[in-house]
C-alpha cells in the first residue's frame, strides 16, 4: 500500500485536524504511520496522491488544503543511521529520475519526535549526505547542483524557483528512534494564490477582526461536508469564509451579518472572488451566494425554516483590546459573548439536521500570564449540540500540538491579545 507524507504549517494541530477531516470527506481510508508537529506519514490504497493533476477543473487532493505546505510519496524506509544504504538508494534513485543532463536536487529534514534531530537526518547528516551524493555523481561526469537555503528546510518558494518538482528533485528525510523514511516532494502549497486573495481582495477590516484566508480554508475543511452541501456563515464580517467556500468549489453558500457595513464588504469580496476564480478557470461561474442582513440569534427566522448542511463561522470576539483592560472588564465581555453564542446556537439548532457540524471559534483573552475564556458549554449543549473532537484521541497529546483542555485547537500569534480556540460541534 502506498505511503505519503504531508508537511504541516505554523499551526500543526490544525493542519493535522484538517487532513483527518478531508480524509473523511473524500472517503479515503488512511492509516497514519507517524504524526508529529512536523507532519504526517500515512498509508492509503489511493495511488494518485503522488501525482497532483494541476490541469483539473476542480482542486486536486492536496490543493484543497490550507494547512499543509508540501507533500509527496514515501519511497524508502530503513533503519536509523543506515547511512550506506540510504546513500546508495539516493544515488540510484537520482540517476533514474534524471537520466541525462544537469542534476539539481535538494534535501530537507523533518524529525518525527524530540531527540531524533541527529544522525542521518540532522543538519550535519543532511549536509554530509548531500555532499557525498554530489561528489559521486560528479565523479561520473554528471553536472550536479545541490539546492540549499538559509532556512533549515527548503520552502515552497525555493522549491518552485529551482524547479525541484521537476525536472529537479527534493528529498524529504524523516526519522524517529525506530526508522528513517525518505519521501520525494510532488506538491507544494500555492502560496502566491493564497497571498493574492489575502492582500488583493477589496475589503479587509483588520480592526473589526479579520479571518486569514488560509484559516478560512481550514475551518471549511473541518466541517468535512460534500461540495454540494449548503454552507452558512452567520457572522460573515467581510465575507472571507464565504469567499473561500467558493474557492473550494462549494455549490451553495449563505453569508449573513448584523452590520450593514459587513454586508456591503461581503458583497464586494464575493464579486471580486468570482472574478478571480473565473480568471483561474477561464470560464463563467454561476455560484448561488445569498447574502442576508440578520443577527445570528435570529438567522433561522431570516431563512424562514430553510435547512443548511453546515455552519462555519468566526463570531464576534468582542471589541478590539488595547492591553490595558482590567480582568473584570474582560470577564464581563466574555459573559456577554457567551449569551450571544448560546442564543445563536439555539437558532442553529432549528437549521441543522442531526449529525450536522458547526465549526466555531471562541476567544481566549490574554491578560499577562493569565488566559480568560468561555469555559461553560452547558448552554450550547442544552441547545442540542455535543462537542466533536477535531483530532483522534491518540494524537491529541502530540508534542508541539497546541490544544486546550477540552480539545479545542489554538490558533494564535505571540503578539496577539486575543487567541482563537477552534471547536467543532455536532447537532444531536
N, C-alpha and C positions, 0 to 999 in steps of 0.2 A: 504494500500500500504506500503511495507517495507521501512524503513528508515535506512540509512547507514551514517557512518562518515569517513572522511579522515583527518589525521593529517599532516600538511604541514611541510616542511623542512625549511632551513635557508632563502630561498627566497620565502615567502608565495605568493606574487602576481604571480610569475612564476608558482608555484605549482598549484594555482587556475586556471590560464590560461591553463595549460597543461591538467588538469582534464576536463575542459569545452571542449577542443579540442578532447580529447579521447571520451567523450560522443558523440560528433558529428561524429567521425569516426566510432564508434561502433553502431551508430544509437540508442543510449539509450536516452529515454525521461526522463530527470532528472529534478526535481523541487527543487532548493535549498531552504532549510528552514532557514539556518543560514550560513553566510560566515564571517569569521574573519581571523586575522593573525594566529590564532591557527590552523584553519582548516575549513572544510565544513561539514554540515549536510544536507543531501538531501534525497528526496523521489523518488522512481522509481518502476515501475512494475516488474523490474528484481528481481527474488527471489534467484539467485545463487551467489550474490556478497558476501554473508556472509560465503561462503564455498569455498575458493580458492582451485582449484584442482592442486596440485603441481606435479601430475603424468602425466599431459597432455603433449603432444609433442610440443604444442605451449604455448605461455605465457597466464596465466590467466589474468583477467581484471586488478588486482592490480599490478602484477609483471611487466607489461609493462610501468609503471610509473617511472619517475626519481625523482619527487619532493615530493611524499607522503612517509612518513616514517612508518606510521601504519594506519590500517583501520579495520573496523568491522561494526557490526549491532547495531542500537539503539534498546534497549529492554525495556526502561521505560521512561515515561515523567511525570513530576509532577510540582507542583507549587514551586517557590523558598522557601527555608527554611522549606520544608516539611520533617523535619528530621525523624520523627517516621515512616512515610510512606516509605521513601527511605530506612531506615534501615531495616524495615520489609521485603521489597522487596528483598534487597540484601541477607538477611538471608535465605529467602525461595529459591531464585534462586541458591545460592551457594550450598545449600543442594541437590537441584535437579541435578545440574551439576556434583557434586562429591558425589554420594550417599553413598560411602563406602571408607574406607581408609583415608589416610592423606589428609587434605585440604591445598593447597597452593594458595594464591591469592595476587594480588597487586591492588593498586588504583592509577590512575593518574588524574590530574585535569587540565581542559582547560577552562578558562573564555572566553566567546564569545563576550564580549565588555568591554571597560575600566570601572573600577569602580565596577565590579562584582566579583572581586577576593576576596570574603569574604563569610561569612556564611558557608553553607554546603560544598561548593567546594573551600574554602580557604585551604591553607596548614593545618591550625589548624583543620578546619572542617573535612578535609580528614583524619587526624590522629585520631580524635575522632570517626569517623565512623568505621575506620579500627580496632581500639582498641575495640570498642563495639561489632563488629562482632566476633572478635577473642574470646572475653570473653563469649559471648552467646554460641558459638559453643563448646568452651572448657568445659563449664558447662554441656553440654550434652554428654561429654565423647569423643568428636572428637579431634583428633590430628590436630592442626591448626598452620600454619606459614604464617604470612603476609610478603611478599617480599617488602623491601624498598630499597632506593637508596640515595646516597649523592646528586644526581641531583634532581631537582624539580619534574620531572616525570620519569617514567620508560622508559629506552631506549630500542631499539630493541635488543641490546646486553644482557641487563638484562632480558628481556622477554624470549629470546631464552635460555639463560643459566639456567634459573629457570623453563623452560618448562611451561610458562604461556599461551601458545597457546593450551595446552593440555598435561597432564591431569589437570594442573593448570589453573587459570583464571586471566585475567586482566580486571578490570572495568575502563572505562574512564568516568569521570564526566564532564559535560558541563553545563554552566549556563549563563543566562543573567537576565535582570530585570523581564522578563515575565515567564521564565520557566527553569526547570532543566531537563537535559537529562542524561540517563545512557546508555553507549554503552559497548559492550564486544568485545575485540580485537580478530580478527581472522586471521590477516595477519600483518607481519612486513617486511620492506624492506630487501632484501638480500644484506646487507652491505658487507658481505665477498666477494661475486661475483663482486660487483662494485669495491671494493678495489683491488681485484685480477687483473681485467682488467686495472685499473688505474696505478698500480705500477709494474706490471709484464710484460706488453707489451714491446717489444724490443726497440721501438723508441718513445721518447717523448722529444720534443725540447722546454723546458721552456723559453729559451731566445728568440727564434723566435716567441713564442706565443703558448700556449697550451690550447685547449678546454678540460675542465674536462669531464670525461666520463658521469657523471650524467647530466651535462649541455647539452652535445650532445644528450642524450636520450630525454631531454625535448624539445630541438629545433626540433627534428624529429617529436615528437608528436604534436607540434604546427602546423605542416603542415596539419595534420588531413586527410591524404590520405590513401587509402586502401593498404594492404600489397603487392598486385600485381602491384603497381604503380612503375614507374621509378623515382628514386631519384637522383638528381645531386648535388654534392658539387664542385663548380668550383674554390674554394680556399682551397684545401683539406689539406694543411700543412702536418702533419704526418698521416693523414687518420682517425682521431678519429671519425668524423661524419659518414664516410663510414663504418667503422668497427662496430659502434654502430647500424647502419641501419641493418647490418647483424644479430646482436644480437637480434634485434626486429623482425626478420623474414621477412625483406623486400626482395622481389624477384629479383629486378633489381636495381643495384647501379652503378653509374658512378662517378668517382673521377678524378679531374684534377687540375693541378697547373702549374705555370710558371717555378718553380725551379726544377732542376734535383734532388737536394737533397731531396725535398719533395716527388717526385715521388718514389725514392728509399725507403724512410722511409714508405710511404704508402703501397708499395708492401710488405714490411716486416711485417707491422702491420696487413694487411689483411690476409696474410698467417698464422700468429700467431693466429688471431681471429678465422679463420676457424678451426684450430686445436683445439682451446679451446672449440668452440661450438660442435665439434664432440665428445670431451671428455664428455660434459654435456649430449648430446643427444644419445651418443653411436651408432651413425650411420654416414655414409659418407655423407657429404654435398656437393652439387654441385650448387653453387650460382654464377650466372653470374656477375662478378665485372669487370668493364672496367676502366682502369687507363690510362689517357691521359696527355701528356705534352702540355699545351696551356695556354696563358694568358686568364684570364676571359673575357676580352674585345673581344676576338675572338673565344670564345667557340662554337658559332654557326657554324663557319667555320669548326672547328675540328670535330664537329658532323655531318657535311655535310647535314644540314637541318633536321636532326632527331628531333623528339619531345620528351620532357620529361614531367612528370606529376607534379613535384615539385622541387624547388631548396631550399636547406637548407645549409647555409654556415656562417662561420665566416671569413670575408675577411681580407686582410692585414690591420692592425690597425695602421700602422706607425712604425718607429724604436723604440726600447726599450727606455724608458725615464729614465733619471738619477735624475730628480727633480730639475735640475739647468737651464732648458731651459727657454728662455725669452718668454713672451706671444706672441710676433710677430713671433717667430720661430714655436711655436705650431700652431698658426693660419695658417702659410704658409703650414705646413704639412697637416692640415685639408683641406685646399684648394686643395692641390694635390690629397688627397684621394677622395675628392668629384668628381673630374674629372674622376678618375678611376672607381668609383662606378657608375656614370652616364653612362659611356661607357659600363660598364658591364651590366647594366640593359637594355640598347639598344640591346645588344646581347641576353639577356634572353628573351626579347620580341619575338624574332624570334624562340624561342624554345618552348614556352608555349602557350597552348590554353587559350581562355578567361576563367576567373574564377580560373585559376591555381595559387597556392600560392608560394610566395618567403618569406622564413624566413631569416632575415638578421640582422647582428649586426653592430651597429655604435659605434665608440669610443667616450668616454667623457674624456677629459684630465683634470686632477685636477691641479690647479695652486693656491696654498694657499687655500683660501676660495672660489675662483672662479672656475667655470667649463666652459670649452670650448668644443663645439660640432659642428656638421654639422647640421645647422638649416634649410637650404633651400632644400626642396624636390622637387622643381619645375622641375628640370631636369629628375628626376625619374618618376614623374607624366607625363611629356611630352613624355617619352619613352613608355607610355601605361600602367601605374600601378596606383593603388589607395591604400592608407593605409587601412588595415583591422584590426579593433580593436581586441586586444587579450582578453579583458575582456568585459562582458556586461556592459553597461553604469552605471547601478545602483550599481555595485561593484567596480568601478574604484577609488572611494574615501574612500575605507575601511581603517580604521586606521591600520598602520603597512605595508600597501602595498606601495612599492617604485616605483612610475611611474613618467615619465617626463610629461611635459605639453601637449605633443602631443600623450600621451597614450603609449609610449614605456615603457617596463619593465626594471628596472635597476638591473643588476647582478654585484656584486662587493664585495670586502673586504675592510675594513677601511684602510689598509696599501697600497693599490694599487694606482698607479698614473694614470692608465687607467681603467676606468669603462666601462662596456658593456651596451649599450642600445639595447634591442631586439625589433624589429619591424616585423610585417608581412604585406606583400603587396599582392594584387590580380591583375592578368593580366586583363585588361579591354577588 
